[in-house]
Amino acid sequence: MSVAIGILLALAVAVTWLAAFALWRLPRALDRLHALAFLNVAASGLVTVAAFLADGISGRSLKILVMMGVFLVWAAVLSHVSGRAVLMREGRSA
């Protein structure tokens, strides 16, 4: 079981490095927002699955699940607002 948890957490770190590389390489701000959205979904999902494998269905893992849900909703709202601000600054409309 601890091997699976280690693999999931290592994948979360790999996803973070991949998103960091994408942020460095992508030319436009809207493209960079896609990399951040990928990071938000993939890394938080992997950490949540690792928490459920570590604790099973417990109070702590359910709190992590709720926090992940709130985090994903809030990240989606912030990505949308940031994307609209970039488009407005460039003089385009959505």
N, CA, C and O atoms as CSV, one atom per row, in Angstrom:
chain,resi,resn,atom,element,x,y,z
A,1,MET,N,N,0.821,-1.189,0.000
A,1,MET,CA,C,0.000,0.000,0.000
A,1,MET,C,C,0.868,1.257,0.000
A,1,MET,O,O,0.565,2.215,-0.710
A,2,SER,N,N,1.942,1.263,0.788
A,2,SER,CA,C,2.789,2.459,0.853
A,2,SER,C,C,3.533,2.684,-0.468
A,2,SER,O,O,3.913,3.812,-0.780
A,3,VAL,N,N,3.743,1.617,-1.243
A,3,VAL,CA,C,4.371,1.778,-2.554
A,3,VAL,C,C,3.433,2.546,-3.486
A,3,VAL,O,O,3.868,3.433,-4.220
A,4,ALA,N,N,2.151,2.200,-3.453
A,4,ALA,CA,C,1.173,2.901,-4.292
A,4,ALA,C,C,1.056,4.365,-3.891
A,4,ALA,O,O,0.926,5.235,-4.751
A,5,ILE,N,N,1.100,4.640,-2.600
A,5,ILE,CA,C,1.030,6.023,-2.123
A,5,ILE,C,C,2.263,6.793,-2.586
A,5,ILE,O,O,2.158,7.936,-3.029
A,6,GLY,N,N,3.419,6.167,-2.483
A,6,GLY,CA,C,4.654,6.801,-2.945
A,6,GLY,C,C,4.625,7.086,-4.443
A,6,GLY,O,O,5.084,8.136,-4.892
A,7,ILE,N,N,4.081,6.142,-5.213
A,7,ILE,CA,C,3.983,6.346,-6.659
A,7,ILE,C,C,3.038,7.496,-6.975
A,7,ILE,O,O,3.333,8.325,-7.835
A,8,LEU,N,N,1.906,7.551,-6.286
A,8,LEU,CA,C,0.954,8.640,-6.523
A,8,LEU,C,C,1.556,9.999,-6.173
A,8,LEU,O,O,1.377,10.967,-6.912
A,9,LEU,N,N,2.261,10.074,-5.060
A,9,LEU,CA,C,2.884,11.343,-4.677
A,9,LEU,C,C,4.032,11.708,-5.621
A,9,LEU,O,O,4.249,12.886,-5.907
A,10,ALA,N,N,4.762,10.710,-6.101
A,10,ALA,CA,C,5.816,10.976,-7.085
A,10,ALA,C,C,5.210,11.473,-8.393
A,10,ALA,O,O,5.778,12.351,-9.043
A,11,LEU,N,N,4.069,10.926,-8.784
A,11,LEU,CA,C,3.378,11.413,-9.982
A,11,LEU,C,C,2.902,12.854,-9.787
A,11,LEU,O,O,2.946,13.653,-10.723
A,12,ALA,N,N,2.452,13.186,-8.582
A,12,ALA,CA,C,2.034,14.566,-8.300
A,12,ALA,C,C,3.217,15.525,-8.442
A,12,ALA,O,O,3.068,16.628,-8.969
A,13,VAL,N,N,4.380,15.103,-7.972
A,13,VAL,CA,C,5.583,15.935,-8.121
A,13,VAL,C,C,5.963,16.044,-9.595
A,13,VAL,O,O,6.341,17.121,-10.056
A,14,ALA,N,N,5.867,14.944,-10.338
A,14,ALA,CA,C,6.181,14.978,-11.771
A,14,ALA,C,C,5.227,15.897,-12.525
A,14,ALA,O,O,5.646,16.628,-13.423
A,15,VAL,N,N,3.955,15.865,-12.165
A,15,VAL,CA,C,2.969,16.756,-12.785
A,15,VAL,C,C,3.320,18.211,-12.489
A,15,VAL,O,O,3.183,19.075,-13.355
A,16,THR,N,N,3.767,18.479,-11.278
A,16,THR,CA,C,4.145,19.842,-10.910
A,16,THR,C,C,5.339,20.314,-11.726
A,16,THR,O,O,5.360,21.455,-12.188
A,17,TRP,N,N,6.321,19.458,-11.908
A,17,TRP,CA,C,7.474,19.826,-12.729
A,17,TRP,C,C,7.083,20.007,-14.187
A,17,TRP,O,O,7.591,20.907,-14.856
A,18,LEU,N,N,6.194,19.171,-14.685
A,18,LEU,CA,C,5.728,19.302,-16.070
A,18,LEU,C,C,5.006,20.636,-16.266
A,18,LEU,O,O,5.217,21.316,-17.271
A,19,ALA,N,N,4.166,21.005,-15.319
A,19,ALA,CA,C,3.467,22.290,-15.415
A,19,ALA,C,C,4.446,23.454,-15.301
A,19,ALA,O,O,4.286,24.460,-15.992
A,20,ALA,N,N,5.444,23.335,-14.452
A,20,ALA,CA,C,6.452,24.392,-14.338
A,20,ALA,C,C,7.225,24.551,-15.646
A,20,ALA,O,O,7.507,25.672,-16.069
A,21,PHE,N,N,7.564,23.444,-16.280
A,21,PHE,CA,C,8.248,23.497,-17.573
A,21,PHE,C,C,7.340,24.125,-18.627
A,21,PHE,O,O,7.798,24.913,-19.454
A,22,ALA,N,N,6.057,23.778,-18.600
A,22,ALA,CA,C,5.108,24.352,-19.553
A,22,ALA,C,C,4.960,25.853,-19.333
A,22,ALA,O,O,4.869,26.614,-20.297
A,23,LEU,N,N,4.934,26.289,-18.066
A,23,LEU,CA,C,4.858,27.724,-17.791
A,23,LEU,C,C,6.069,28.457,-18.349
A,23,LEU,O,O,5.955,29.590,-18.817
A,24,TRP,N,N,7.202,27.824,-18.300
A,24,TRP,CA,C,8.429,28.428,-18.794
A,24,TRP,C,C,8.448,28.488,-20.317
A,24,TRP,O,O,8.964,29.443,-20.897
A,25,ARG,N,N,7.878,27.457,-20.972
A,25,ARG,CA,C,7.980,27.345,-22.422
A,25,ARG,C,C,6.826,27.970,-23.198
A,25,ARG,O,O,7.023,28.384,-24.340
A,26,LEU,N,N,5.641,28.050,-22.625
A,26,LEU,CA,C,4.494,28.540,-23.376
A,26,LEU,C,C,4.588,30.050,-23.557
A,26,LEU,O,O,4.958,30.768,-22.628
A,27,PRO,N,N,4.252,30.532,-24.755
A,27,PRO,CA,C,4.500,31.941,-25.057
A,27,PRO,C,C,3.443,32.914,-24.528
A,27,PRO,O,O,3.781,34.034,-24.147
A,28,ARG,N,N,2.187,32.511,-24.497
A,28,ARG,CA,C,1.117,33.451,-24.165
A,28,ARG,C,C,0.543,33.164,-22.785
A,28,ARG,O,O,0.633,32.049,-22.272
A,29,ALA,N,N,-0.049,34.196,-22.200
A,29,ALA,CA,C,-0.626,34.059,-20.856
A,29,ALA,C,C,-1.801,33.080,-20.845
A,29,ALA,O,O,-1.966,32.328,-19.885
A,30,LEU,N,N,-2.610,33.083,-21.891
A,30,LEU,CA,C,-3.745,32.154,-21.924
A,30,LEU,C,C,-3.284,30.704,-22.020
A,30,LEU,O,O,-3.908,29.809,-21.450
A,31,ASP,N,N,-2.201,30.480,-22.736
A,31,ASP,CA,C,-1.638,29.129,-22.792
A,31,ASP,C,C,-1.119,28.700,-21.425
A,31,ASP,O,O,-1.258,27.539,-21.039
A,32,ARG,N,N,-0.525,29.629,-20.702
A,32,ARG,CA,C,-0.012,29.322,-19.362
A,32,ARG,C,C,-1.133,28.992,-18.392
A,32,ARG,O,O,-0.953,28.185,-17.480
A,33,LEU,N,N,-2.297,29.619,-18.588
A,33,LEU,CA,C,-3.449,29.289,-17.745
A,33,LEU,C,C,-3.879,27.833,-17.929
A,33,LEU,O,O,-4.344,27.198,-16.982
A,34,HIS,N,N,-3.726,27.307,-19.139
A,34,HIS,CA,C,-4.048,25.898,-19.360
A,34,HIS,C,C,-3.112,24.991,-18.569
A,34,HIS,O,O,-3.539,23.976,-18.018
A,35,ALA,N,N,-1.840,25.361,-18.516
A,35,ALA,CA,C,-0.884,24.568,-17.736
A,35,ALA,C,C,-1.238,24.585,-16.260
A,35,ALA,O,O,-1.126,23.565,-15.581
A,36,LEU,N,N,-1.666,25.736,-15.759
A,36,LEU,CA,C,-2.058,25.827,-14.346
A,36,LEU,C,C,-3.326,25.033,-14.059
A,36,LEU,O,O,-3.448,24.420,-12.999
A,37,ALA,N,N,-4.269,25.042,-14.998
A,37,ALA,CA,C,-5.490,24.261,-14.806
A,37,ALA,C,C,-5.174,22.765,-14.770
A,37,ALA,O,O,-5.742,22.021,-13.971
A,38,PHE,N,N,-4.259,22.333,-15.645
A,38,PHE,CA,C,-3.819,20.932,-15.626
A,38,PHE,C,C,-3.176,20.581,-14.288
A,38,PHE,O,O,-3.433,19.518,-13.723
A,39,LEU,N,N,-2.347,21.478,-13.796
A,39,LEU,CA,C,-1.688,21.247,-12.506
A,39,LEU,C,C,-2.714,21.142,-11.383
A,39,LEU,O,O,-2.620,20.246,-10.544
A,40,ASN,N,N,-3.690,22.044,-11.357
A,40,ASN,CA,C,-4.706,22.031,-10.304
A,40,ASN,C,C,-5.465,20.718,-10.265
A,40,ASN,O,O,-5.654,20.136,-9.197
A,41,VAL,N,N,-5.894,20.256,-11.413
A,41,VAL,CA,C,-6.713,19.041,-11.458
A,41,VAL,C,C,-5.877,17.795,-11.187
A,41,VAL,O,O,-6.243,16.971,-10.349
A,42,ALA,N,N,-4.769,17.657,-11.884
A,42,ALA,CA,C,-3.993,16.423,-11.789
A,42,ALA,C,C,-3.338,16.247,-10.418
A,42,ALA,O,O,-3.459,15.185,-9.806
A,43,ALA,N,N,-2.655,17.265,-9.938
A,43,ALA,CA,C,-1.935,17.121,-8.673
A,43,ALA,C,C,-2.894,16.966,-7.492
A,43,ALA,O,O,-2.662,16.141,-6.609
A,44,SER,N,N,-3.962,17.751,-7.476
A,44,SER,CA,C,-4.888,17.620,-6.344
A,44,SER,C,C,-5.611,16.280,-6.376
A,44,SER,O,O,-5.883,15.702,-5.324
A,45,GLY,N,N,-5.924,15.781,-7.555
A,45,GLY,CA,C,-6.543,14.462,-7.647
A,45,GLY,C,C,-5.623,13.353,-7.165
A,45,GLY,O,O,-6.057,12.444,-6.457
A,46,LEU,N,N,-4.356,13.425,-7.547
A,46,LEU,CA,C,-3.398,12.403,-7.119
A,46,LEU,C,C,-3.178,12.431,-5.603
A,46,LEU,O,O,-3.094,11.381,-4.966
A,47,VAL,N,N,-3.086,13.620,-5.035
A,47,VAL,CA,C,-2.889,13.727,-3.589
A,47,VAL,C,C,-4.127,13.220,-2.846
A,47,VAL,O,O,-4.002,12.578,-1.803
A,48,THR,N,N,-5.306,13.500,-3.371
A,48,THR,CA,C,-6.535,13.029,-2.725
A,48,THR,C,C,-6.628,11.508,-2.768
A,48,THR,O,O,-7.003,10.884,-1.775
A,49,VAL,N,N,-6.298,10.915,-3.888
A,49,VAL,CA,C,-6.317,9.446,-3.981
A,49,VAL,C,C,-5.286,8.853,-3.023
A,49,VAL,O,O,-5.550,7.837,-2.379
A,50,ALA,N,N,-4.117,9.479,-2.925
A,50,ALA,CA,C,-3.100,8.997,-1.978
A,50,ALA,C,C,-3.598,9.089,-0.544
A,50,ALA,O,O,-3.308,8.209,0.266
A,51,ALA,N,N,-4.345,10.144,-0.217
A,51,ALA,CA,C,-4.889,10.283,1.140
A,51,ALA,C,C,-5.907,9.183,1.429
A,51,ALA,O,O,-5.931,8.636,2.531
A,52,PHE,N,N,-6.746,8.857,0.448
A,52,PHE,CA,C,-7.719,7.791,0.657
A,52,PHE,C,C,-7.043,6.429,0.775
A,52,PHE,O,O,-7.506,5.571,1.526
A,53,LEU,N,N,-5.947,6.222,0.036
A,53,LEU,CA,C,-5.221,4.965,0.176
A,53,LEU,C,C,-4.532,4.878,1.532
A,53,LEU,O,O,-4.434,3.794,2.108
A,54,ALA,N,N,-4.058,5.997,2.042
A,54,ALA,CA,C,-3.351,5.993,3.317
A,54,ALA,C,C,-4.301,5.788,4.492
A,54,ALA,O,O,-3.990,5.027,5.408
A,55,ASP,N,N,-5.458,6.459,4.478
A,55,ASP,CA,C,-6.350,6.433,5.632
A,55,ASP,C,C,-7.634,5.649,5.418
A,55,ASP,O,O,-8.331,5.341,6.384
A,56,GLY,N,N,-7.959,5.323,4.187
A,56,GLY,CA,C,-9.275,4.748,3.924
A,56,GLY,C,C,-10.307,5.858,4.023
A,56,GLY,O,O,-9.979,7.039,3.906
A,57,ILE,N,N,-11.543,5.474,4.237
A,57,ILE,CA,C,-12.589,6.484,4.403
A,57,ILE,C,C,-12.597,6.889,5.871
A,57,ILE,O,O,-13.120,6.184,6.734
A,58,SER,N,N,-12.003,8.041,6.120
A,58,SER,CA,C,-11.919,8.561,7.487
A,58,SER,C,C,-12.267,10.039,7.465
A,58,SER,O,O,-12.495,10.621,6.405
A,59,GLY,N,N,-12.306,10.629,8.631
A,59,GLY,CA,C,-12.595,12.046,8.717
A,59,GLY,C,C,-11.551,12.888,8.009
A,59,GLY,O,O,-11.878,13.873,7.345
A,60,ARG,N,N,-10.286,12.493,8.155
A,60,ARG,CA,C,-9.207,13.257,7.540
A,60,ARG,C,C,-9.252,13.177,6.020
A,60,ARG,O,O,-9.072,14.194,5.349
A,61,SER,N,N,-9.488,11.988,5.459
A,61,SER,CA,C,-9.534,11.865,4.005
A,61,SER,C,C,-10.774,12.541,3.429
A,61,SER,O,O,-10.725,13.070,2.319
A,62,LEU,N,N,-11.882,12.531,4.161
A,62,LEU,CA,C,-13.071,13.232,3.677
A,62,LEU,C,C,-12.868,14.741,3.714
A,62,LEU,O,O,-13.375,15.451,2.845
A,63,LYS,N,N,-12.134,15.243,4.706
A,63,LYS,CA,C,-11.799,16.672,4.735
A,63,LYS,C,C,-10.919,17.042,3.549
A,63,LYS,O,O,-11.090,18.103,2.949
A,64,ILE,N,N,-9.984,16.171,3.217
A,64,ILE,CA,C,-9.123,16.418,2.057
A,64,ILE,C,C,-9.956,16.430,0.783
A,64,ILE,O,O,-9.713,17.247,-0.106
A,65,LEU,N,N,-10.927,15.542,0.683
A,65,LEU,CA,C,-11.801,15.513,-0.481
A,65,LEU,C,C,-12.612,16.806,-0.595
A,65,LEU,O,O,-12.750,17.356,-1.687
A,66,VAL,N,N,-13.141,17.285,0.509
A,66,VAL,CA,C,-13.897,18.543,0.496
A,66,VAL,C,C,-12.978,19.708,0.138
A,66,VAL,O,O,-13.351,20.579,-0.648
A,67,MET,N,N,-11.778,19.721,0.714
A,67,MET,CA,C,-10.834,20.791,0.398
A,67,MET,C,C,-10.458,20.762,-1.081
A,67,MET,O,O,-10.317,21.817,-1.700
A,68,MET,N,N,-10.294,19.562,-1.658
A,68,MET,CA,C,-9.977,19.462,-3.073
A,68,MET,C,C,-11.116,20.003,-3.918
A,68,MET,O,O,-10.881,20.698,-4.906
A,69,GLY,N,N,-12.356,19.688,-3.537
A,69,GLY,CA,C,-13.503,20.197,-4.287
A,69,GLY,C,C,-13.575,21.715,-4.251
A,69,GLY,O,O,-13.803,22.356,-5.277
A,70,VAL,N,N,-13.381,22.289,-3.066
A,70,VAL,CA,C,-13.387,23.751,-2.931
A,70,VAL,C,C,-12.231,24.349,-3.723
A,70,VAL,O,O,-12.393,25.372,-4.389
A,71,PHE,N,N,-11.080,23.720,-3.652
A,71,PHE,CA,C,-9.899,24.213,-4.358
A,71,PHE,C,C,-10.124,24.192,-5.868
A,71,PHE,O,O,-9.769,25.148,-6.558
A,72,LEU,N,N,-10.707,23.117,-6.385
A,72,LEU,CA,C,-10.924,23.030,-7.825
A,72,LEU,C,C,-11.946,24.056,-8.303
A,72,LEU,O,O,-11.775,24.654,-9.365
A,73,VAL,N,N,-12.999,24.262,-7.533
A,73,VAL,CA,C,-13.992,25.273,-7.912
A,73,VAL,C,C,-13.368,26.659,-7.877
A,73,VAL,O,O,-13.553,27.446,-8.805
A,74,TRP,N,N,-12.636,26.963,-6.825
A,74,TRP,CA,C,-12.016,28.270,-6.695
A,74,TRP,C,C,-10.961,28.479,-7.784
A,74,TRP,O,O,-10.842,29.583,-8.316
A,75,ALA,N,N,-10.196,27.443,-8.123
A,75,ALA,CA,C,-9.188,27.554,-9.174
A,75,ALA,C,C,-9.846,27.786,-10.531
A,75,ALA,O,O,-9.318,28.535,-11.353
A,76,ALA,N,N,-10.988,27.155,-10.771
A,76,ALA,CA,C,-11.697,27.378,-12.032
A,76,ALA,C,C,-12.194,28.816,-12.132
A,76,ALA,O,O,-12.103,29.438,-13.190
A,77,VAL,N,N,-12.715,29.336,-11.035
A,77,VAL,CA,C,-13.189,30.728,-11.029
A,77,VAL,C,C,-12.018,31.680,-11.272
A,77,VAL,O,O,-12.125,32.602,-12.081
A,78,LEU,N,N,-10.912,31.464,-10.580
A,78,LEU,CA,C,-9.759,32.342,-10.752
A,78,LEU,C,C,-9.175,32.252,-12.162
A,78,LEU,O,O,-8.740,33.266,-12.707
A,79,SER,N,N,-9.155,31.064,-12.762
A,79,SER,CA,C,-8.666,30.916,-14.134
A,79,SER,C,C,-9.564,31.666,-15.109
A,79,SER,O,O,-9.082,32.325,-16.030
A,80,HIS,N,N,-10.865,31.560,-14.898
A,80,HIS,CA,C,-11.800,32.249,-15.776
A,80,HIS,C,C,-11.631,33.762,-15.671
A,80,HIS,O,O,-11.569,34.454,-16.688
A,81,VAL,N,N,-11.558,34.269,-14.461
A,81,VAL,CA,C,-11.406,35.708,-14.250
A,81,VAL,C,C,-10.069,36.185,-14.816
A,81,VAL,O,O,-10.011,37.243,-15.441
A,82,SER,N,N,-9.022,35.438,-14.611
A,82,SER,CA,C,-7.708,35.827,-15.130
A,82,SER,C,C,-7.695,35.818,-16.654
A,82,SER,O,O,-7.123,36.711,-17.278
A,83,GLY,N,N,-8.323,34.813,-17.249
A,83,GLY,CA,C,-8.395,34.745,-18.709
A,83,GLY,C,C,-9.164,35.907,-19.299
A,83,GLY,O,O,-8.759,36.478,-20.311
A,84,ARG,N,N,-10.275,36.259,-18.667
A,84,ARG,CA,C,-11.045,37.414,-19.153
A,84,ARG,C,C,-10.259,38.707,-18.995
A,84,ARG,O,O,-10.334,39.586,-19.853
A,85,ALA,N,N,-9.509,38.833,-17.911
A,85,ALA,CA,C,-8.699,40.039,-17.713
A,85,ALA,C,C,-7.608,40.137,-18.774
A,85,ALA,O,O,-7.323,41.229,-19.267
A,86,VAL,N,N,-7.000,39.015,-19.130
A,86,VAL,CA,C,-5.971,39.024,-20.175
A,86,VAL,C,C,-6.583,39.421,-21.505
A,86,VAL,O,O,-6.010,40.228,-22.238
A,87,LEU,N,N,-7.747,38.859,-21.825
A,87,LEU,CA,C,-8.401,39.210,-23.084
A,87,LEU,C,C,-8.799,40.689,-23.117
A,87,LEU,O,O,-8.651,41.344,-24.149
A,88,MET,N,N,-9.293,41.209,-22.017
A,88,MET,CA,C,-9.670,42.619,-21.978
A,88,MET,C,C,-8.447,43.525,-22.111
A,88,MET,O,O,-8.517,44.578,-22.745
A,89,ARG,N,N,-7.341,43.119,-21.520
A,89,ARG,CA,C,-6.118,43.910,-21.628
A,89,ARG,C,C,-5.595,43.924,-23.065
A,89,ARG,O,O,-5.026,44.917,-23.519
A,90,GLU,N,N,-5.796,42.801,-23.781
A,90,GLU,CA,C,-5.360,42.721,-25.179
A,90,GLU,C,C,-6.338,43.399,-26.121
A,90,GLU,O,O,-6.056,43.540,-27.311
A,91,GLY,N,N,-7.491,43.824,-25.602
A,91,GLY,CA,C,-8.472,44.503,-26.444
A,91,GLY,C,C,-9.402,43.575,-27.186
A,91,GLY,O,O,-10.061,43.987,-28.140
A,92,ARG,N,N,-9.464,42.327,-26.760
A,92,ARG,CA,C,-10.367,41.358,-27.389
A,92,ARG,C,C,-11.478,41.033,-26.429
A,92,ARG,O,O,-11.380,41.302,-25.232
A,93,SER,N,N,-12.555,40.443,-26.965
A,93,SER,CA,C,-13.647,40.005,-26.100
A,93,SER,C,C,-13.714,38.494,-26.123
A,93,SER,O,O,-13.218,37.850,-27.048
A,94,ALA,N,N,-14.328,37.937,-25.105
A,94,ALA,CA,C,-14.401,36.476,-24.983
A,94,ALA,C,C,-15.458,35.900,-25.878
A,94,ALA,O,O,-15.653,34.685,-25.901
